[in-house]
Amino acid sequence: MTEVKISDKALQQAAMEGMDAFIEVFVDGIMAAVGGKLTPENMAELNASQITLVAYKMMHEEVMDGGFVQLIHNGLGAFIFENPFAKVMKRWGLKDLAKLIYDAHTLYKLHHADIERECTDEEFMAMFEKYPEFDDYDDAFVENEEEWTEAIAHYVDEHIDDFARIED
């Protein structure tokens, strides 16, 4: 296993900045430990909690920016929907987020091949109109994002050793 190290000073600073910064300091530490990019090879060097936290961060960025259609188009659909991400979210106490992921997974299975294909910017933008059924999931994520991010930050705080070693 790759050891993830975070300085106590960076952690304290992030904690003062808020839950997003708190999560970010862990994600940055995890990503630095694997060379800056998640690959199938280096994922084996991380534990399930570390991979799940990185997955949440990736999902958060994509859905907040362009919804689930963008997440799928940018190649993260399989990472989110075909791994035990939703199951871990449920285990971490985020039952509503897990349900949203399970429900959106149904649409992913139906439409991912079309959404993932190479296309022009115009064709990509047209997908939002072509697949309006994702809108409710996008809206639900945006409406609950702050609560879910806070719950994840609390989970990380209560299980720090699962994510990183804090150094002076």
Buried (B, 14 or more C-beta within 10 A) or exposed (E): EBEBEBEEEBBEEBBEEEBBBBBBBBBBBBBEBBEEEBEEEBBEBBEBBBBBBBBBBBBBBBBEEBBBBBBBBBEBBEBBBEBEBBBBBBBBEBEBBBBBBBBBBEBBEEBBEEBBEEBEEEEBEEBBEBBEEBEEBBEBBEEBBEEBBBBBBBBBBEEEEBBBEBEE
